[in-house]
Amino acid sequence: MLKKMAISIGFCTLVATKIFCDELGEVMGNTLPGLSTQTQNIIGKLTAGGIVWGLIFSSVGVGFFMYGKRKENMKLMFAAAALVAYPYVVQETTAIIIVGILLTGTAYLFRK
């Protein structure tokens, strides 16, 4: 039952992310009129999808960190901290997803 619920929540999250990114048109990745060059350089290649996926993986990282702290598992806490921090460094949506999946798998393996 719990496994089916987790799968359905994951599927709904993917669909909602796709709809959100399509409606927003990934405006943040495009050159926006009226913004200075410095502001556009700060935004860089960050897209709405990157923001959403970064938020999702950071939230998972916070959960793993709290679990690792409760179990006093330093490996899990470091993996979770990396999962929270990496979206600030990686800006491409595809890279955020790939690195997030790898770090989530690593944190999952360290949970025992």
BALOBA-1460 file (C-alpha; in Angstrom, 3 decimals):
// residues 112
<rec num="1" residu="m" x="0.000" y="0.000" z="0.000"/>
<rec num="2" residu="l" x="2.736" y="2.433" z="0.993"/>
<rec num="3" residu="k" x="4.745" y="1.591" z="-2.134"/>
<rec num="4" residu="k" x="1.745" y="2.270" z="-4.394"/>
<rec num="5" residu="m" x="1.146" y="5.574" z="-2.610"/>
<rec num="6" residu="a" x="4.784" y="6.620" z="-3.074"/>
<rec num="7" residu="i" x="4.676" y="5.729" z="-6.779"/>
<rec num="8" residu="s" x="1.455" y="7.691" z="-7.327"/>
<rec num="9" residu="i" x="2.829" y="10.730" z="-5.450"/>
<rec num="10" residu="g" x="6.000" y="10.594" z="-7.553"/>
<rec num="11" residu="f" x="3.992" y="10.361" z="-10.765"/>
<rec num="12" residu="c" x="1.771" y="13.293" z="-9.742"/>
<rec num="13" residu="t" x="4.874" y="15.344" z="-8.922"/>
<rec num="14" residu="l" x="6.363" y="14.663" z="-12.358"/>
<rec num="15" residu="v" x="3.118" y="15.603" z="-14.108"/>
<rec num="16" residu="a" x="2.729" y="18.773" z="-12.029"/>
<rec num="17" residu="t" x="6.326" y="19.780" z="-12.777"/>
<rec num="18" residu="k" x="5.797" y="19.249" z="-16.510"/>
<rec num="19" residu="i" x="2.595" y="21.314" z="-16.480"/>
<rec num="20" residu="f" x="4.202" y="24.066" z="-14.387"/>
<rec num="21" residu="c" x="7.233" y="24.330" z="-16.668"/>
<rec num="22" residu="d" x="5.122" y="24.307" z="-19.844"/>
<rec num="23" residu="e" x="2.802" y="27.030" z="-18.566"/>
<rec num="24" residu="l" x="5.635" y="29.181" z="-17.336"/>
<rec num="25" residu="g" x="7.482" y="28.687" z="-20.604"/>
<rec num="26" residu="e" x="10.775" y="28.509" z="-18.738"/>
<rec num="27" residu="v" x="10.892" y="32.308" z="-18.823"/>
<rec num="28" residu="m" x="13.877" y="32.493" z="-16.504"/>
<rec num="29" residu="g" x="16.134" y="30.772" z="-19.035"/>
<rec num="30" residu="n" x="15.291" y="33.235" z="-21.800"/>
<rec num="31" residu="t" x="16.652" y="36.727" z="-22.166"/>
<rec num="32" residu="l" x="14.163" y="38.957" z="-20.394"/>
<rec num="33" residu="p" x="13.624" y="42.444" z="-21.779"/>
<rec num="34" residu="g" x="14.270" y="45.260" z="-19.340"/>
<rec num="35" residu="l" x="16.817" y="43.390" z="-17.213"/>
<rec num="36" residu="s" x="20.376" y="44.571" z="-16.948"/>
<rec num="37" residu="t" x="23.189" y="42.433" z="-18.297"/>
<rec num="38" residu="q" x="24.416" y="41.798" z="-14.757"/>
<rec num="39" residu="t" x="21.009" y="40.436" z="-13.689"/>
<rec num="40" residu="q" x="20.817" y="38.226" z="-16.774"/>
<rec num="41" residu="n" x="24.298" y="36.853" z="-15.980"/>
<rec num="42" residu="i" x="23.168" y="36.014" z="-12.435"/>
<rec num="43" residu="i" x="20.115" y="34.150" z="-13.748"/>
<rec num="44" residu="g" x="22.300" y="32.288" z="-16.257"/>
<rec num="45" residu="k" x="20.873" y="29.007" z="-17.475"/>
<rec num="46" residu="l" x="18.504" y="28.567" z="-14.545"/>
<rec num="47" residu="t" x="15.034" y="27.553" z="-15.704"/>
<rec num="48" residu="a" x="11.715" y="27.037" z="-13.986"/>
<rec num="49" residu="g" x="12.212" y="23.290" z="-14.266"/>
<rec num="50" residu="g" x="15.595" y="23.615" z="-12.599"/>
<rec num="51" residu="i" x="14.055" y="25.550" z="-9.747"/>
<rec num="52" residu="v" x="11.279" y="22.995" z="-9.241"/>
<rec num="53" residu="w" x="13.596" y="19.981" z="-9.440"/>
<rec num="54" residu="g" x="16.117" y="21.675" z="-7.157"/>
<rec num="55" residu="l" x="13.348" y="22.288" z="-4.630"/>
<rec num="56" residu="i" x="12.197" y="18.663" z="-4.836"/>
<rec num="57" residu="f" x="15.694" y="17.204" z="-4.382"/>
<rec num="58" residu="s" x="16.554" y="19.706" z="-1.641"/>
<rec num="59" residu="s" x="13.405" y="18.698" z="0.232"/>
<rec num="60" residu="v" x="14.395" y="15.041" z="-0.049"/>
<rec num="61" residu="g" x="17.851" y="16.012" z="1.239"/>
<rec num="62" residu="v" x="16.356" y="17.745" z="4.270"/>
<rec num="63" residu="g" x="14.364" y="14.598" z="5.056"/>
<rec num="64" residu="f" x="17.450" y="12.397" z="4.744"/>
<rec num="65" residu="f" x="19.426" y="14.841" z="6.909"/>
<rec num="66" residu="m" x="16.834" y="14.740" z="9.687"/>
<rec num="67" residu="y" x="16.749" y="10.932" z="9.515"/>
<rec num="68" residu="g" x="20.554" y="10.743" z="9.571"/>
<rec num="69" residu="k" x="20.725" y="13.081" z="12.544"/>
<rec num="70" residu="r" x="18.209" y="10.982" z="14.456"/>
<rec num="71" residu="k" x="20.137" y="7.771" z="13.665"/>
<rec num="72" residu="e" x="23.524" y="9.517" z="14.202"/>
<rec num="73" residu="n" x="24.677" y="8.462" z="10.724"/>
<rec num="74" residu="m" x="27.342" y="10.918" z="9.530"/>
<rec num="75" residu="k" x="27.617" y="9.426" z="6.019"/>
<rec num="76" residu="l" x="23.905" y="9.959" z="5.471"/>
<rec num="77" residu="m" x="24.098" y="13.495" z="6.847"/>
<rec num="78" residu="f" x="26.926" y="14.414" z="4.441"/>
<rec num="79" residu="a" x="25.108" y="12.883" z="1.466"/>
<rec num="80" residu="a" x="21.949" y="14.755" z="2.478"/>
<rec num="81" residu="a" x="23.856" y="18.035" z="2.839"/>
<rec num="82" residu="a" x="25.240" y="17.543" z="-0.680"/>
<rec num="83" residu="l" x="21.708" y="16.866" z="-1.906"/>
<rec num="84" residu="v" x="20.530" y="20.143" z="-0.382"/>
<rec num="85" residu="a" x="23.473" y="22.237" z="-1.612"/>
<rec num="86" residu="y" x="24.106" y="21.034" z="-5.181"/>
<rec num="87" residu="p" x="21.183" y="22.895" z="-6.869"/>
<rec num="88" residu="y" x="22.961" y="26.146" z="-5.991"/>
<rec num="89" residu="v" x="25.960" y="25.077" z="-8.090"/>
<rec num="90" residu="v" x="24.345" y="23.163" z="-10.966"/>
<rec num="91" residu="q" x="22.077" y="25.260" z="-13.189"/>
<rec num="92" residu="e" x="21.078" y="23.052" z="-16.117"/>
<rec num="93" residu="t" x="17.791" y="21.200" z="-15.580"/>
<rec num="94" residu="t" x="19.025" y="17.897" z="-16.989"/>
<rec num="95" residu="a" x="22.138" y="18.000" z="-14.826"/>
<rec num="96" residu="i" x="20.055" y="18.831" z="-11.744"/>
<rec num="97" residu="i" x="17.886" y="15.772" z="-12.366"/>
<rec num="98" residu="i" x="20.811" y="13.408" z="-13.036"/>
<rec num="99" residu="v" x="22.904" y="14.581" z="-10.082"/>
<rec num="100" residu="g" x="19.816" y="14.580" z="-7.861"/>
<rec num="101" residu="i" x="18.990" y="10.977" z="-8.729"/>
<rec num="102" residu="l" x="22.596" y="9.905" z="-8.093"/>
<rec num="103" residu="l" x="22.806" y="11.723" z="-4.754"/>
<rec num="104" residu="t" x="19.398" y="10.425" z="-3.678"/>
<rec num="105" residu="g" x="20.541" y="6.880" z="-4.463"/>
<rec num="106" residu="t" x="23.742" y="7.451" z="-2.509"/>
<rec num="107" residu="a" x="21.823" y="8.782" z="0.490"/>
<rec num="108" residu="y" x="19.427" y="5.848" z="0.257"/>
<rec num="109" residu="l" x="22.350" y="3.401" z="0.361"/>
<rec num="110" residu="f" x="23.888" y="5.190" z="3.361"/>
<rec num="111" residu="r" x="20.680" y="5.050" z="5.410"/>
<rec num="112" residu="k" x="21.525" y="1.704" z="7.006"/>
